[in-house]
Amino acid sequence: IFFGSSIQYLENPFKTLSELLKKKITYLLFIDLYLTNSNTFYTKQSHYNFEATHSFINIQKFETIFAKKYSILNKNYSHTIRLNKVGFLDMSNFKKKFRIKSSLNYLIKRK
């Protein structure tokens, strides 16, 4: 299953991820994940006069969800182009402790 820059927009990403674990899915590919070393937090993202809830998921919690049933085959920085810059995330409106440098990609395989 492919998740392209989408998990962070779910109302309850942990519930969705937990539901995935009940399925016998061989591979999970996550592109452009917004993971943080801080506690998971939610904010509003504004684009073109539209607001959407946006989560920043704690990286350890994300990886722990899959640890028993899945192995991480690949984890790397996302090279998504934003504002004509590769990998750029403008987080200047966040306090420094909440900023992330880059979004991440994960390829995960069922054990």
Backbone hydrogen bonds in HBPLUS format (Angstrom, degrees):
<---DONOR---> <-ACCEPTOR-->    atom                        ^
c    i                          cat <-CA-CA->   ^        H-A-AA   ^      H-
h    n   atom  resd res      DA  || num        DHA   H-A  angle D-A-AA Bond
n    s   type  num  typ     dist DA aas  dist angle  dist       angle   num
A0029-LEU N   A0001-ILE O   2.89 MM  28  6.21 165.8  1.91 165.1 165.9     1
A0003-PHE N   A0029-LEU O   2.76 MM  26  6.07 162.0  1.79 171.2 175.2     2
A0031-ILE N   A0003-PHE O   2.85 MM  28  6.15 166.0  1.87 169.6 168.1     3
A0005-SER N   A0031-ILE O   2.77 MM  26  5.61 157.8  1.82 147.0 150.2     4
A0009-TYR N   A0006-SER O   2.93 MM   3  5.60 163.6  1.96 124.2 129.6     5
A0010-LEU N   A0007-ILE O   3.16 MM   3  5.59 168.8  2.17 117.2 120.7     6
A0055-SER N   A0008-GLN O   2.84 MM  47  4.77 156.2  1.89 132.4 140.6     7
A0015-LYS N   A0012-ASN O   3.16 MM   3  5.54 126.9  2.46 108.1 120.5     8
A0016-THR N   A0012-ASN O   3.31 MM   4  6.68 162.4  2.35 155.2 159.8     9
A0017-LEU N   A0013-PRO O   2.93 MM   4  6.12 162.4  1.96 150.1 155.1    10
A0018-SER N   A0014-PHE O   2.92 MM   4  6.01 153.1  1.99 141.5 148.9    11
A0019-GLU N   A0015-LYS O   2.96 MM   4  6.22 149.5  2.05 146.0 154.3    12
A0020-LEU N   A0016-THR O   3.05 MM   4  6.39 145.5  2.17 144.7 154.1    13
A0021-LEU N   A0017-LEU O   3.35 MM   4  6.70 143.0  2.49 141.0 149.3    14
A0021-LEU N   A0018-SER O   3.19 MM   3  5.27 126.8  2.49  95.7 108.6    15
A0022-LYS N   A0019-GLU O   3.11 MM   3  5.43 147.4  2.22 105.9 115.1    16
A0023-LYS N   A0020-LEU O   3.02 MM   3  5.42 153.9  2.08 111.6 119.6    17
A0110-ARG N   A0026-THR O   2.78 MM  84  5.00 158.8  1.82 146.8 152.3    18
A0028-LEU N   A0108-ILE O   2.85 MM  80  5.09 155.8  1.91 149.3 153.9    19
A0108-ILE N   A0028-LEU O   2.83 MM  80  5.09 170.1  1.84 158.5 161.6    20
A0030-PHE N   A0106-TYR O   2.84 MM  76  5.08 166.5  1.86 155.1 159.6    21
A0106-TYR N   A0030-PHE O   2.83 MM  76  5.08 155.2  1.90 142.6 150.1    22
A0033-LEU N   A0104-LEU O   2.72 MM  71  4.93 176.9  1.72 151.2 150.0    23
A0104-LEU N   A0033-LEU O   2.87 MM  71  4.93 156.0  1.93 134.2 141.1    24
A0057-ILE N   A0034-TYR O   3.03 MM  23  6.47 139.9  2.19 161.9 156.5    25
A0036-THR N   A0057-ILE O   2.75 MM  21  5.83 154.2  1.82 141.3 146.3    26
A0059-ILE N   A0036-THR O   2.84 MM  23  5.47 160.4  1.88 149.8 151.7    27
A0041-PHE N   A0056-PHE O   3.04 MM  15  5.42 150.9  2.12 140.0 148.2    28
A0056-PHE N   A0041-PHE O   2.84 MM  15  5.42 153.0  1.91 164.6 170.7    29
A0043-THR N   A0054-HIS O   2.83 MM  11  5.29 152.1  1.91 147.5 157.0    30
A0054-HIS N   A0043-THR O   2.84 MM  11  5.29 158.4  1.89 152.4 152.5    31
A0045-GLN N   A0052-ALA O   2.76 MM   7  5.22 163.9  1.79 152.4 158.0    32
A0052-ALA N   A0045-GLN O   2.89 MM   7  5.22 149.5  1.99 141.9 152.0    33
A0047-HIS N   A0050-PHE O   2.87 MM   3  5.29 161.9  1.91 154.1 159.1    34
A0050-PHE N   A0047-HIS O   2.87 MM   3  5.29 139.0  2.04 114.5 126.9    35
A0062-PHE N   A0058-ASN O   2.97 MM   4  6.25 159.1  2.02 154.6 161.1    36
A0063-GLU N   A0059-ILE O   3.00 MM   4  6.23 168.6  2.02 151.3 153.6    37
A0064-THR N   A0060-GLN O   2.89 MM   4  5.97 152.5  1.97 145.5 153.6    38
A0065-ILE N   A0061-LYS O   3.12 MM   4  6.26 147.3  2.23 146.1 152.7    39
A0067-ALA N   A0064-THR O   3.24 MM   3  4.95 139.6  2.42  94.5 105.7    40
A0070-TYR N   A0066-PHE O   2.78 MM   4  5.24 149.0  1.87 176.2 173.0    41
A0111-LYS N   A0069-LYS O   2.78 MM  42  5.61 167.3  1.79 142.9 144.5    42
A0071-SER N   A0109-LYS O   2.75 MM  38  5.35 159.6  1.79 153.7 158.7    43
A0109-LYS N   A0071-SER O   2.88 MM  38  5.35 162.9  1.91 156.6 160.3    44
A0073-LEU N   A0107-LEU O   2.79 MM  34  5.48 148.7  1.89 152.3 162.3    45
A0074-ASN N   A0107-LEU O   3.25 MM  33  5.04 155.2  2.32 137.9 138.5    46
A0107-LEU N   A0074-ASN O   2.86 MM  33  5.04 155.6  1.92 147.8 149.7    47
A0076-ASN N   A0105-ASN O   3.06 MM  29  5.35 155.0  2.13 139.6 147.2    48
A0105-ASN N   A0076-ASN O   2.75 MM  29  5.35 158.6  1.79 164.2 168.8    49
A0078-SER N   A0103-SER O   2.85 MM  25  5.38 171.2  1.86 136.3 134.8    50
A0087-GLY N   A0080-THR O   2.66 MM   7  5.14 158.0  1.71 143.4 151.5    51
A0082-ARG N   A0085-LYS O   2.93 MM   3  5.34 165.0  1.95 149.7 146.6    52
A0085-LYS N   A0082-ARG O   2.90 MM   3  5.34 151.9  1.98 114.3 122.9    53
A0094-PHE N   A0091-MET O   2.95 MM   3  5.53 166.7  1.96 122.7 126.0    54
A0098-PHE N   A0095-LYS O   2.91 MM   3  5.60 157.0  1.97 124.3 131.4    55
A0099-ARG N   A0096-LYS O   3.22 MM   3  5.27 156.2  2.28 104.7 111.8    56
